[in-house]
Amino acid sequence: MKRLALGAVLVVVWVLLWDEPTLGQVILGCAVAAAVLVLLPRGTRSSSGLTFRPLPALHLLVWFLWQFVLSNLSVARAVLFPSRWVRTGVLHVELRSTSPSLAALVSNLTALTPGMQPVDGRPDGSALDVHVLSLFDEDAARRTVLRLEELVSAAFSPDGVPDPAPASEDQP
């Protein structure tokens, strides 16, 4: 079932790469997806030990697209009114996971978001430093990166086990 879902995702990506979808592109996309699935080794784990989960990955995609829209609006506002909306800064974010693979995914998705750019990270994957274009609320920006990490962890958790939620800071 997972390979079928992966095949469907590959077909959708193939069709989206072209100017407009046609029946021929869908058929060719099915052929390309079939070839990729035949060439890929069976198994759910990648060499990095991450497991792909389609439904949480879809949730990640929807959340990320919404954040992408909001970020583009924020960047447009900053371009139009730089003296009012540009307040750059570098934010240090301690990640809950210590998986370098998950940290790399979080870093790459953060880099795709306008107005945020990872500038450094720990090799063990436990923290990221992110440059933010409009850093007016450090806690909100930190929560955004941590929410992204949470969604990435649910969609691609290492060894098939999502990272546990961190304990509340109020507890001893």
C-alpha positions, 0 to 999 in steps of 0.5 A, a space after each residue: 500500500 505504501 509503494 502505491 501511495 509513493 507511486 501516486 505521489 511520483 505521478 502527481 509530481 511528474 504531472 506538476 512538472 509540465 505546463 499543463 496536465 494531459 492524458 499522455 503526461 499522466 500515462 508517462 508519469 505512471 510509466 516513470 513511477 513504475 520504473 522508479 519503484 522497480 529500481 528502488 529497493 523494497 522496504 520502508 526505511 531509507 538509508 538514513 533510517 527514516 520512515 515515510 508516513 503518507 498521511 502525516 506527510 500530507 498534513 506537513 505539505 498543507 501546513 507548509 503551503 499555508 506557511 509559504 503563503 503567509 511568509 510571501 505576504 510578510 516578505 511583500 509587506 517588508 519589501 513595500 515598507 522596509 523601515 516598518 517591517 524589516 527587523 532582521 535577527 538570528 534565532 537559535 532554536 533547540 530542536 526536540 529531536 537529535 536526528 541529523 536527518 530530521 534536522 536536515 529536513 527541517 533546515 531545508 524546509 525552513 530554507 524554502 520559506 521566504 523570510 527565514 534562512 537557516 545559517 547554522 546547525 549542530 552536527 548532531 541535529 539538536 539545534 538550528 540557527 535561523 536568520 529571520 527577516 521580520 523578527 518582532 516576536 522571537 517566541 512566535 518564530 521559534 514556535 513556527 520552527 518547532 511546529 515544522 519539526 513536529 510535523 517533519 518528525 511525524 511524517 519521517 520519524 526515525 526508526 518508525 517511532 515519532 519523537 516524544 513531546 518534550 516535557 513541560 518546563 513547569 515540571 521538575 
